[in-house]
């Protein structure tokens, strides 16, 4: 019995020594009621900022950005957002 247990532990050692896989960065969707486009000065209605980590990856109309499993959604639909 001890030999079987020791064999199982020794067999698992290579698994323990491998570096852990880094999980994919989760997206955060910031749903804005209005968004000020700082390049054009236009105020855009119903926009979503797609944030991965601490970087804004893209901005698109909210209707074109469905939430995916694992996404965090921040509802700022009653507010104006100024991305920075």
C-alpha positions in Angstrom: 0.0 0.0 0.0 2.8 2.4 0.9 4.6 1.6 -2.4 1.4 2.4 -4.4 1.0 5.7 -2.6 4.7 6.6 -3.0 4.5 5.7 -6.7 1.5 8.0 -7.1 3.2 10.9 -5.4 6.4 10.5 -7.3 4.5 10.2 -10.6 2.8 13.5 -9.9 6.0 15.4 -9.3 6.6 16.4 -12.9 3.1 17.9 -13.0 3.9 20.0 -9.9 7.2 21.3 -11.3 5.7 22.6 -14.6 4.9 26.4 -14.6 1.3 27.2 -14.2 -0.5 28.3 -17.4 -1.4 32.0 -17.3 -5.2 32.3 -17.7 -6.5 34.4 -20.5 -7.0 38.0 -19.6 -10.7 38.6 -18.7 -12.6 41.3 -20.4 -14.4 44.1 -18.7 -17.2 45.8 -20.6 -17.9 49.3 -19.5 -21.4 50.2 -20.8 -21.6 54.0 -21.2 -24.7 56.0 -21.7 -22.6 58.6 -23.6 -19.0 58.7 -24.5 -17.0 61.8 -25.4 -14.7 61.1 -28.4 -11.7 63.2 -27.4 -10.3 63.1 -30.9 -13.4 64.4 -32.7 -15.2 66.2 -29.8 -18.4 64.3 -30.6 -20.6 62.9 -27.9 -21.5 59.3 -28.9 -24.6 57.5 -27.4 -24.7 54.0 -26.0 -21.0 52.9 -26.3 -19.1 50.1 -24.7 -15.4 50.2 -23.8 -13.8 46.8 -24.0 -11.0 46.6 -21.4 -8.5 43.8 -21.1 -6.2 44.0 -18.1 -5.7 47.8 -17.7 -5.9 48.7 -21.4 -8.9 49.8 -23.4 -8.8 47.4 -26.4 -11.6 49.0 -28.4 -14.8 51.1 -28.2 -17.9 50.1 -30.1 -21.7 50.7 -30.0 -23.1 48.7 -27.2 -25.5 46.8 -29.5 -22.5 45.3 -31.3 -20.8 44.1 -28.1 -22.6 41.1 -26.5 -21.2 40.0 -23.1 -19.3 36.7 -23.3 -19.1 34.1 -20.4 -16.5 35.4 -18.0 -16.9 39.1 -18.9 -17.3 41.6 -16.1 -19.9 44.2 -17.0 -20.0 47.7 -15.5 -23.2 49.5 -16.2 -22.7 53.3 -16.6 -25.6 53.6 -18.9 -26.9 56.7 -17.1 -23.5 58.5 -17.3 -21.1 60.1 -19.7 -17.7 58.6 -19.9 -14.4 60.2 -20.9 -11.9 57.5 -21.7 -8.3 58.1 -20.7 
